[in-house]
Amino acid sequence: MLELARDKSNTSREILLATITDLFAETGQILSESERVLSEDILRRLVEDVEVTVRQALAERLSGLDTAPRRLVATLASDEIGVAMPILMRSKVLRDADLIEVIRHKSMEHRLAVTMRDSVSRDVSDSLVESGEESVVVALLQNEAANFRPATLTRLVDESQTNLAYQGPLLDRDDLSPALAARMYWWVSAALRAHILEHYDVDAAALDDAMEAAVHDVLGLEGGADAAGDESALNVGTLDELLAMSEVAGNRLVAVLRDGEVTLFQALLGKQTGLRPTLLKRLMFESGGEGLAIACRSVDMPPKIFSAIYRLTRAASDEGVARGDLVRITSLYLDITPDLAREAVRNWRRDPNYLWAIKQVMEATKSGDVEGARATLQSA
């Protein structure tokens, strides 16, 4: 070995590298600790002088060797990609700190090689995602052995709204939570809705019915989120009886509200309109009262009944009702046709996640971010 070290030819150095590498492969039984340190130092110095083909051959041999010297392996991992690739993809000697150092300071090709490892820790995944390189992130997502923090997956799901390349790999992952998957399905559906309405002459309401039903089917849902709400505490049959107790259901609503039974009022009006209790509560006490007017008009409630309900809800919220305000809201109520009100309420009954996704797409379109609004269409 001493003679080989003195010979500066590539052939001699290649033989010397192979000889010392074979010593490391003998499970540490031949070399003492001091000999291992010395041999590793010799290898590192030799690696600096030999040509690329020799370093490539050495990297291939060391990549599958669990007893390979770590410092030498780390040096090869930072070499040009032709040398580093087998080390980055297969070596189990490298620690997370070694990999993160390569990720931060070497090329995109080096980062891609790291994404192909048999196991990728959360820390390494975070570092790869921080690179912001689409091809790197996609390759990482496609690796089933890659581990992610929930916060990192959430970030990628949010980015997938405008980066369609992330969508397929994300939805294929077993560790994607149902909540994150649902969020993605909703905005993909909303983007597809915008595209269809822009390019085809279809009924928007019918399209929304189909889109919402399709996503519910995929997610295994039977109805809109929070569809039951507070009404679940009240027997549906009891609600039917209460509404039938008066010839005009509106009179019963006024009586219940006058008695201070706000929760029961919400359940009764929800039974008539099909709106979620949480939404009804917001409509009842919003300052303008326009939403409450639309909800009541959708069931063709007489103007006198609506005026009474409006006054009682204002009293319950300590706002009071000025005469001018009552005239304004009553005039608005009469201007709204029942058909138009029913169309609005039908939209309000939709899954709030779907409505939110539609809003996001519309806002992106209005702001001029057309690519952002349409980014999800290609994968649909």
C-alpha atoms as one frame of an Amber mdcrd trajectory, in Angstrom:
protein
   0.000   0.000   0.000   2.906   2.328   0.717   4.288   1.754  -2.766   0.884
   2.454  -4.291   0.636   5.704  -2.313   4.021   6.837  -3.661   2.911   6.142
  -7.234   1.045   9.220  -8.525  -0.561   7.502 -11.530  -4.362   7.247 -11.708
  -4.140   3.484 -11.989  -2.170   3.132  -8.756  -4.438   5.530  -6.909  -7.513
   3.652  -8.122  -6.060   0.382  -6.850  -5.147   2.002  -3.529  -8.659   3.414
  -3.103 -10.190   0.016  -3.797  -7.802  -1.696  -1.387  -8.518   0.646   1.511
 -12.248   0.569   0.783 -12.162  -3.229   0.990 -10.677  -2.908   4.450 -13.682
  -0.879   5.606 -15.973  -3.507   4.145 -14.611  -6.157   6.504 -17.046  -5.060
   9.259 -14.306  -3.305  11.179 -12.585  -6.539  12.296  -9.275  -5.937  10.497
  -8.602  -2.287  11.350  -8.190  -0.838  14.813  -9.770   2.530  15.560  -6.514
   4.415  14.997  -5.972   2.532  11.744  -9.481   3.394  10.610  -8.893   7.094
  11.266  -5.595   6.996   9.384  -7.109   5.072   6.471 -10.007   7.505   6.271
  -7.587  10.432   6.173  -5.619   8.779   3.360  -8.809   8.145   1.413  -9.982
  11.743   1.754  -6.648  13.064   0.499  -6.578  10.627  -2.391 -10.120  11.525
  -3.412  -9.051  15.135  -3.884  -6.462  14.120  -6.480  -8.102  11.382  -8.540
 -10.202  11.939 -11.630 -13.997  11.917 -11.670 -14.386   8.359 -12.941 -12.417
   7.041  -9.973 -14.478   9.092  -7.510 -17.645   7.817  -9.147 -16.538   4.221
  -8.747 -15.630   4.873  -5.111 -18.996   6.514  -4.435 -20.823   3.527  -5.901
 -18.891   1.144  -3.641 -19.344   3.224  -0.490 -23.021   4.049  -1.062 -24.115
   0.601   0.063 -21.519   0.160   2.795 -22.855   0.738   6.315 -19.329   0.771
   7.735 -18.059   3.422   5.316 -16.229   6.368   6.934 -18.756   9.156   7.439
 -16.473  12.100   6.737 -15.395  10.616   3.433 -18.993   9.834   2.491 -19.994
  13.417   3.369 -17.179  14.700   1.145 -18.415  12.595  -1.764 -21.988  13.766
  -1.121 -20.846  17.338  -1.781 -18.956  16.395  -4.946 -20.348  17.016  -8.418
 -23.672  15.265  -8.997 -22.217  12.364 -11.002 -20.209  11.397  -7.937 -22.671
  12.463  -5.248 -25.843  10.843  -6.588 -25.377   7.237  -5.383 -24.233   8.502
  -1.977 -27.180  10.881  -1.584 -29.679   8.282  -2.742 -28.473   5.232  -0.827
 -25.888   5.855   1.877 -27.199   5.199   5.389 -24.046   6.642   6.895 -25.096
  10.231   6.201 -26.869  12.022   9.024 -29.646  14.557   8.670 -27.172  17.370
   9.282 -25.029  16.138   6.361 -28.026  15.973   4.044 -29.329  19.394   5.075
 -25.882  20.891   4.427 -25.974  19.487   0.886 -29.566  20.645   0.363 -28.740
  24.211   1.349 -25.468  24.636  -0.510 -25.428  22.343  -3.545 -27.404  22.111
  -6.785 -31.017  21.216  -7.535 -29.772  17.870  -8.876 -28.302  17.140  -5.440
 -31.636  17.961  -3.808 -33.489  15.716  -6.252 -31.147  12.859  -5.343 -31.984
  13.326  -1.650 -35.720  13.068  -2.409 -35.152   9.530  -3.730 -33.800   8.076
  -0.474 -35.440   5.037   1.107 -36.275   7.182   4.123 -36.502  10.967   4.433
 -36.894  12.489   7.889 -39.173  15.413   8.710 -36.213  17.759   9.147 -34.804
  16.842   5.748 -38.244  17.183   4.135 -38.625  20.645   5.659 -35.282  21.683
   4.215 -36.207  20.366   0.760 -39.551  22.177   0.824 -37.791  25.396   1.862
 -35.875  25.278  -1.428 -39.121  26.241  -3.149 -38.187  24.246  -6.257 -41.265
  22.678  -7.819 -39.528  19.611  -9.250 -37.856  18.917  -5.892 -41.107  19.222
  -3.939 -43.008  17.044  -6.428 -40.326  14.337  -6.284 -40.408  14.457  -2.484
 -44.209  14.146  -2.395 -44.028  11.172  -4.747 -41.695   9.363  -2.333 -43.947
   7.337  -0.018 -41.050   6.956   2.412 -40.767  10.721   2.933 -42.009  11.976
   6.294 -43.710  15.365   6.738 -44.728  17.505   9.656 -48.474  18.323   9.574
 -47.620  22.019   9.243 -45.464  21.304   6.187 -48.231  19.327   4.483 -50.678
  22.129   5.270 -48.323  24.624   3.657 -48.003  22.488   0.522 -51.770  22.013
   0.338 -52.212  25.795   0.468 -49.571  26.258  -2.237 -51.283  23.631  -4.389
 -54.169  26.047  -4.886 -51.940  27.927  -7.340 -49.421  25.193  -8.146 -51.222
  22.397  -9.954 -48.111  20.178 -10.008 -48.494  19.546  -6.264 -52.125  18.427
  -6.391 -51.847  14.881  -7.726 -48.881  13.847  -5.536 -50.531  15.363  -2.451
 -53.851  13.592  -2.986 -52.007  10.295  -3.534 -50.296  10.442  -0.134 -51.586
   8.195   2.650 -50.544  10.714   5.311 -52.691  13.531   3.909 -55.386  14.176
   6.504 -59.069  14.009   5.455 -59.458  17.699   6.312 -56.622  18.742   3.992
 -57.873  16.435   1.239 -61.338  17.958   1.556 -59.923  21.468   1.271 -58.163
  20.520  -1.959 -61.218  18.842  -3.470 -63.326  21.941  -2.783 -61.080  24.435
  -4.507 -60.376  22.149  -7.444 -64.165  21.904  -7.866 -64.559  25.681  -7.566
 -61.903  26.315 -10.201 -63.509  23.788 -12.535 -66.880  25.476 -11.927 -65.456
  28.854 -12.988 -64.004  27.318 -16.140 -67.260  25.579 -17.118 -69.390  28.675
 -16.529 -66.985  30.776 -18.576 -66.874  28.461 -21.565 -70.212  26.660 -21.604
 -73.854  27.683 -21.463 -75.000  25.754 -18.403 -77.281  26.506 -15.470 -75.097
  27.631 -12.552 -77.398  26.212  -9.879 -77.594  22.805 -11.566 -73.818  22.782
 -11.995 -73.340  23.636  -8.311 -75.654  20.786  -7.334 -73.600  18.358  -9.411
 -70.223  19.646  -8.216 -71.212  19.641  -4.551 -72.717  16.154  -4.782 -69.596
  14.835  -6.513 -67.266  16.134  -3.805 -69.551  14.874  -1.025 -69.500  11.469
  -2.697 -65.684  11.461  -2.870 -65.368  12.576   0.750 -68.078  10.238   2.001
 -70.327  13.050   3.215 -74.106  12.872   3.256 -74.833  16.583   3.428 -73.379
  20.029   3.959 -71.145  20.679   6.923 -72.993  21.723  10.065 -76.262  20.771
   8.397 -77.770  19.606  11.640 -76.194  22.073  14.062 -78.324  23.067  17.042
 -81.423  21.518  15.481 -80.054  18.080  16.354 -81.146  18.733  19.938 -84.737
  19.235  18.803 -86.946  16.477  17.473 -87.741  17.121  13.819 -91.281  15.878
  14.342 -91.708  18.436  17.122 -90.694  21.199  14.714 -93.294  20.034  12.198
 -95.958  20.085  14.919 -95.008  23.590  16.017 -95.147  24.892  12.467 -98.549
  23.255  11.934-100.037  24.693  15.137-100.755  27.993  13.362-102.580  28.520
  10.111 -99.782  30.859   9.166 -96.384  29.495  10.225 -95.035  33.041  10.454
 -97.327  33.797  13.394 -95.786  30.915  15.316 -92.295  32.278  14.536 -93.242
  35.706  15.894 -94.780  34.203  19.033 -91.716  32.061  19.739 -89.364  34.991
  19.233 -91.504  37.273  21.412 -91.217  34.683  24.197 -87.439  34.930  23.956
 -86.995  31.417  22.567 -84.224  32.395  20.143 -82.823  28.875  19.711 -86.278
  27.482  18.970 -86.901  30.327  16.519 -83.667  29.461  14.689 -84.684  25.796
  14.531 -88.162  26.642  13.197 -86.907  29.070  10.560 -84.163  26.594   9.693
 -86.807  23.923   9.174 -88.600  26.197   6.705 -85.556  27.505   4.846 -83.137
  24.583   5.141 -80.387  26.922   6.367 -77.785  25.945   8.951 -78.394  27.235
  12.502 -75.001  28.946  12.617 -75.787  30.836   9.423 -79.276  31.767  10.634
 -77.830  33.141  13.849 -75.548  35.408  11.856 -78.381  36.532   9.573 -80.630
  37.300  12.527 -78.228  39.683  14.192 -76.272  41.258  11.344 -76.635  45.033
  11.436 -78.288  45.579   8.050 -80.881  42.803   8.216 -80.687  42.123   4.481
 -79.841  38.439   4.950 -82.774  37.923   7.304 -85.041  39.611   4.755 -83.896
  37.238   2.021 -84.364  34.174   4.247 -87.911  35.190   5.213 -88.813  36.183
   1.645 -87.675  32.779   0.378 -90.597  31.160   2.244 -92.947  33.909   1.020
 -93.510  35.274   4.516 -96.095  38.134   4.659 -94.472  41.602   5.003 -96.195
  42.235   8.365 -94.728  39.036   9.800 -91.255  39.916   8.547 -91.476  43.422
  10.027 -92.391  41.944  13.407 -89.517  39.453  13.234 -87.107  42.211  12.244
 -88.141  44.431  15.167 -87.885  41.554  17.648 -84.423  40.490  16.466 -83.204
  44.106  16.716 -84.601  44.318  20.236 -82.851  41.062  21.160 -79.533  42.526
  19.999 -80.115  45.816  21.882 -79.955  47.803  18.651 -83.528  49.008  18.523
 -85.250  50.003  15.285 -85.455  53.535  13.932 -88.506  54.301  11.809 -86.348
  55.083   8.796 -84.558  51.774   9.152 -87.837  49.857   9.297 -89.062  51.623
   6.159 -85.792  50.805   4.392 -85.778  47.094   5.223 -89.500  46.688   4.475
 -89.025  48.369   1.099 -86.136  46.037   0.369 -88.247  43.058   1.411 -90.992
  44.017  -1.049 -88.479  44.573  -3.855 -87.085  41.057  -3.524 -89.091  38.457
  -5.406 -89.641  35.099  -3.681 -87.978  33.321  -6.605 -84.865  35.470  -6.334
 -84.776  34.949  -2.565 -85.137  31.179  -2.977 -82.246  31.163  -5.440 -80.061
  32.992  -2.909 -81.079  30.668  -0.069 -80.449  27.643  -2.233 -76.889  28.870
  -2.661 -76.533  29.538   1.083 -77.524  25.943   1.805 -74.448  24.688   0.016
 -71.431  23.336   1.822 -69.562  26.331   3.311 -66.268  24.871   2.116 -67.572
  24.915  -1.446 -68.801  28.507  -1.092 -65.450  29.536   0.343 -63.604  27.930
  -2.551 -65.836  29.693  -5.096 -65.154  33.000  -3.344 -61.399  32.414  -3.499
 -61.533  31.734  -7.234 -63.715  34.794  -7.883 -61.426  37.064  -5.863 -58.370
  35.778  -7.707 -60.094  36.444 -11.032 -61.178  39.973 -10.040 -57.671  40.852
  -8.884 -56.297  39.883 -12.279 -54.605  36.734 -11.034 -56.139  34.660 -13.811
 -53.379  32.064 -13.728 -53.847  31.664 -10.011 -57.585  31.265 -10.443 -57.183
  28.654 -13.153 -54.112  26.860 -11.858 -56.103  23.912 -10.544 -58.005  23.262
 -13.770 -55.411  21.161 -15.562 -55.553  18.387 -12.973 -59.340  18.215 -12.840
